[in-house]
Amino acid sequence: MTAAAPADGRMPALYLSHGAPPLADDELWPGQLAGWAAALPRPRAVLIVSAHWEEAPIALGATRTVPLTYDFWGFPERYYRVRYPAPGAPALAERVRGLLRGAGTPVADVPDRGLDHGAYVPLAEMFPEADIPVLQLSLPSLDPRELLETGRRLAPLRDEGVLIAGSGFFTHNLAALRHPGPQPPSWSAEFDAWGSEALAAHDVDALLDFAHKAPAAGLAHPRTEHFAPLFVALGAAEGELDRQRTVIDGFWRGLAKRSLQFG
C-alpha cells in the first residue's frame, strides 16, 4: 500500500522492519523503502529506536557524526565499509531529555556510540543523502507497556518536524534462514497474519500481550527485542490508529518485513 503524507502537518511515526546489511542487495526492498521516504514530508530530524541497542536507563547515542556501529559478524568486508555520515542532532537530544526527564525518566548519554545497523541500514535506503540529523535512543526495556509510555512522552516531537521510527523486524528468528523453499515458515506467516489483523482492529491490548495472544509467538520472537520498537511507535501515535497502514509487507528470507506508518 502506498504511504501518504499527513494532512495535519504532523510527522508520522513509523515501524520499520530493518533487515540485515545485505538488504541493500535485494531486488525489491531498497526501492520500497526509497518510495516510502519519497511520499513522506521531509523530516527536520529523525529519532530512531533500534532493536540492536538495549540499555537502561534510556540512553542517547552520539549527538555528532561518529563512525557507525557495525554490530554484526561474518559478513563480506564490503558491508563494513558502508558509511552513513548523518549529522548529529544535539538540539533534538536536548528536547528528548526535557520530555523524558520532565516525566521522571532518567536519560544517559553515550556520545561515542554511532548508529547501529538497525538504524543506518533502512535510513541509507530512505534518505541516502545522509543530510537529515539522526538521533538514536536505546530500548530501556522489552516491556511493551513501558515502551508504549515512552512513545507517548515523545509524541510532541511529531509536531516539531521529527520523524519517530521504531526499527525492528515483524518476525525475527534466524532459524528462518535455514528454511527451504520459497514460502516462509508457518510460524512466521501465522504471526504476521495475526499482527496484521490486530493492527487493523486497533487492538492495542492484544498487541501488548502478543507473547500470550499471538500464534507461534515464541518461535516468531525467541527474544522480543525486534518486536519491541513497535510499541514506541504505537505510543507516539496514540489516538491515530485509524490512520495506520502497512506500507511494506511480504517476507525476506522467511522473516516478515511488515513495516507500518501511523498518522
For each residue, the residues with C-beta under 8 A, 3 or more apart:
1: 245 246 247
2: 35 39 247
3: 12 36 39 40 245 247 261
4: 39
5: 39 40 41
6: 9 10 11 12 41 243 263
7:
8:
9: 6 159
10: 6 158 159 263
11: 6 40 41 43 157 158 159 161 162 163 164 263
12: 3 6 40 158 163 237 261 262 263
13: 151 155 158 163 164 165 166 233 234 236 237 261 262 263
14: 163 164 165 166 233 259 260 261 262
15: 165 166 167 168 229 230 233 259 260 262
16: 33 122 165 166 167 168 259
17: 168 169 170 248 252 255 256 257 258 259
18: 23 50 51 117 118 119 121 122 167 168 169
19: 22 23 26 29 121 122 169 252 257
20: 23 72 75 117 121
21: 24 72 75 79 82 117 121
22: 19 25 26 75 79
23: 18 19 20 26 29 30 121 122 125 252
24: 21 30 82 121 124 125
25: 22
26: 19 22 23 29 30 252
27:
28: 31 32
29: 19 23 26 32 33 125 248 252 257
30: 23 24 26 33 34 125
31: 28 34 35
32: 28 29 35 36 247 248
33: 16 29 30 36 37 122 125 126 248
34: 30 31 37 38 125 126 128
35: 2 31 32 38 39
36: 3 32 33 39 40 126 247 248 259 261
37: 33 34 40 125 126 127
38: 34 35
39: 2 3 4 5 35 36
40: 3 5 11 12 36 37 43 163
41: 5 6 11
42: 132
43: 11 40 46 132 161 162 163
44: 132 133 160 161 162
45: 89 91 92 132 133 134 135 161 162 163
46: 43 86 89 123 127 132 133 134 135 162 163 165
47: 89 92 96 135 136 137 154 157 162 163 164 165
48: 115 118 119 123 134 135 136 137 164 165 166 167
49: 136 137 138 139 165 166 167 229 232
50: 18 53 116 118 119 136 139 167 168 229
51: 18 118 139 167 168 169 172 225 226 228 229
52: 69 71 116 117 118 119 225
53: 50 59 61 113 116 118 136 138 139
54: 138 139 140 142 225
55: 58 59 108 110 138 139 140
56: 138 140 141
57: 105 106 107 108 140
58: 55 100 105 106 107 108 137 138 140 150
59: 53 55 107 108 109 110 113 137 138 140
60: 63 93 96 97 107 108 109 110 135 136 137 138
61: 53 110 113 114 115 135 136 137 138
62: 65 66 88 110 111 112 113 114 136
63: 60 88 89 90 93 109 111 135
64: 88 90 111
65: 62 85 86 87 88
66: 62 88 111 112 113 114
67: 114
68: 82 83 84 114 115 116 117 120
69: 52 113 114 115 116 117
70: 79 80 117
71: 52 116 117
72: 20 21 75 79 117
73:
74:
75: 20 21 22 72 79 80
76: 79
77: 80 81
78: 81 82
79: 21 22 70 72 75 76 82
80: 70 75 77
81: 77 78
82: 21 24 68 78 79 120 124
83: 68
84: 68 115 120 123 124 130
85: 65 130
86: 46 65 115 120 123 127 130 131 132 133 134
87: 65 131 132 133 134
88: 62 63 64 65 66 93 133 134 135
89: 45 46 47 63 92 93 133 134 135
90: 63 64 93 94
91: 45 94 95
92: 45 47 89 95 96 133 135 157 162
93: 60 63 88 89 90 96 97 109 135
94: 90 91 97 98
95: 91 92 98 99 157 160
96: 47 60 92 93 99 100 107 135 137 154 157
97: 60 93 94 100 101 107
98: 94 95 101 102
99: 95 96 102 103 153 154 156 157
100: 58 96 97 103 105 106 107 150 153 154
101: 97 98 104 105 106 107
102: 98 99
103: 99 100 153
104: 101
105: 57 58 100 101 150 153
106: 57 58 100 101
107: 57 58 59 60 96 97 100 101
108: 55 57 58 59 60
109: 59 60 63 93
110: 55 59 60 61 62 113 138
111: 62 63 64 66
112: 62 66
113: 53 59 61 62 66 69 110 136
114: 61 62 66 67 68 69
115: 48 61 68 69 84 86 119 120 123 134 136
116: 50 52 53 68 69 71 119 120 136
117: 18 20 21 52 68 69 70 71 72 120 121
118: 18 48 50 51 52 53 121 122 167 168
119: 18 48 50 52 115 116 122 123 134 136 167
120: 68 82 84 86 115 116 117 123 124
121: 18 19 20 21 23 24 117 118 124 125
122: 16 18 19 23 33 118 119 125 126 165 167
123: 46 48 84 86 115 119 120 126 127 130 134
124: 24 82 84 120 121 127 128 130
125: 23 24 29 30 33 34 37 121 122 128
126: 33 34 36 37 122 123
127: 37 46 86 123 124 130 131 132
128: 34 124 125
129: 132
130: 84 85 86 123 124 127
131: 86 87 127
132: 42 43 44 45 46 86 87 127 129
133: 44 45 46 86 87 88 89 92
134: 45 46 48 86 87 88 89 115 119 123
135: 45 46 47 48 60 61 63 88 89 92 93 96
136: 47 48 49 50 53 60 61 62 113 115 116 119
137: 47 48 49 58 59 60 61 96
138: 49 53 54 55 56 58 59 60 61 110
139: 49 50 51 53 54 55 142 147 225 228 229
140: 54 55 56 57 58 59 146 150
141: 56 146 147
142: 54 139 147 223 224 225 228
143: 146 147
144: 147 148 207 208 209 210 228 231
145: 148 149 208 231
146: 140 141 143 149 150
147: 139 141 142 143 144 150 151 228 229 231 232 235
148: 144 145 151 152 204 208 231 232 234 235 238
149: 145 146 152 153 235
150: 58 100 105 140 146 147 153 154 232 235
151: 13 147 148 154 155 164 166 231 232 233 234 235 236 237 238
152: 148 149 155 235 236 238
153: 99 100 103 105 149 150 235
154: 47 96 99 100 150 151 157 164 232 235 236
155: 13 151 152 158 164 235 236 237 238
156: 99 159 160
157: 11 47 92 95 96 99 154 160 162 164 236
158: 10 11 12 13 155 162 164 236 263
159: 9 10 11 156
160: 44 95 156 157
161: 11 43 44 45
162: 11 43 44 45 46 47 92 157 158
163: 11 12 13 14 40 43 45 46 47
164: 11 13 14 47 48 151 154 155 157 158 232 233 236
165: 13 14 15 16 46 47 48 49 122 233
166: 13 14 15 16 48 49 151 228 229 230 231 232 233
167: 15 16 18 48 49 50 51 118 119 122 229
168: 15 16 17 18 50 51 118 172 225 226 227 228 229 230
169: 17 18 19 51 172 226 227 255 256 257
170: 17 191 192 195 226 227 255 256 257 258 259
171: 176 187 188 191 192 220 221 226 255 256
172: 51 168 169 220 221 225 226 227 255
173: 176 187 188 219 220 221 222 255
174: 177
175: 178 179 185 219
176: 171 173 179 184 185 188 253 254 255
177: 174 253 254
178: 175
179: 175 176 184 185 254
180:
181:
182:
183: 189
184: 176 179 188 189 192 251 254 255 256
185: 175 176 179 188 189 219 254
186: 189 190 216
187: 171 173 190 191 215 216 219 220
188: 171 173 176 184 185 191 192 216 219 220 251 254 255 256
189: 183 184 185 186 192 193 251 256
190: 186 187 193 194 215 216 220
191: 170 171 187 188 194 195 214 215 216 217 219 220 221 256
192: 170 171 184 188 189 195 196 220 249 251 256 258
193: 189 190 196 197
194: 190 191 197 198 213 214 215
195: 170 191 192 198 199 207 210 214 256 258
196: 192 193 199 200 246 249 258
197: 193 194 200 201
198: 194 195 201 203 206 207 210 213 214
199: 195 196 202 203 207 241 244 246 260
200: 196 197
201: 197 198 206
202: 199 241 242 244
203: 198 199 206 207
204: 148 207 208 234 241
205: 208 209
206: 198 201 203 209 210 213 214
207: 144 195 198 199 203 204 210 230 231 234
208: 144 145 148 204 205 231
209: 144 205 206 212 213
210: 144 195 198 206 207 213 214 217 227
211: 214 217 218 221 224
212: 209 217
213: 194 198 206 209 210 217
214: 191 194 195 198 206 210 211 217 220
215: 187 190 191 194
216: 186 187 188 190 191 219 220
217: 191 210 211 212 213 214 220 221
218: 211 221 222
219: 173 175 185 187 188 191 216 222
220: 171 172 173 187 188 190 191 192 214 216 217 256
221: 171 172 173 191 211 217 218 224 226 227
222: 173 218 219
223: 142 226
224: 142 211 221 227 228
225: 51 52 54 139 142 168 172 228
226: 51 168 169 170 171 172 221 223 229
227: 168 169 170 172 210 221 224 230
228: 51 139 142 144 147 166 168 224 225 231 232
229: 15 49 50 51 139 147 166 167 168 226 232 233
230: 15 166 168 207 227 233 234 260
231: 144 145 147 148 151 166 207 208 228 234 235
232: 49 147 148 150 151 154 164 166 228 229 235 236
233: 13 14 15 151 164 165 166 229 230 236 237 260 262
234: 13 148 151 204 207 230 231 237 238 241 262
235: 147 148 149 150 151 152 153 154 155 231 232 238
236: 13 151 152 154 155 157 158 164 232 233 262
237: 12 13 151 155 233 234 240 241 244 262 263
238: 148 151 152 155 234 235 241
239:
240: 237 243 244 262 263
241: 199 202 204 234 237 238 244 262
242: 202
243: 6 240 262 263
244: 199 202 237 240 241 260 261 262 263
245: 1 3 260 261
246: 1 196 199 249 258 259 260
247: 1 2 3 32 36 259 260 261
248: 17 29 32 33 36 257 258 259
249: 192 196 246 256 257 258 259
250: 256 257
251: 184 188 189 192 254 255 256 257
252: 17 19 23 26 29 255 257
253: 176 177
254: 176 177 179 184 185 188 251
255: 17 169 170 171 172 173 176 184 188 251 252
256: 17 169 170 171 184 188 189 191 192 195 220 249 250 251
257: 17 19 29 169 170 248 249 250 251 252
258: 17 170 192 195 196 246 248 249
259: 14 15 16 17 36 170 246 247 248 249
260: 14 15 199 230 233 244 245 246 247
261: 3 12 13 14 36 244 245 247
262: 12 13 14 15 233 234 236 237 240 241 243 244
263: 6 10 11 12 13 158 237 240 243 244
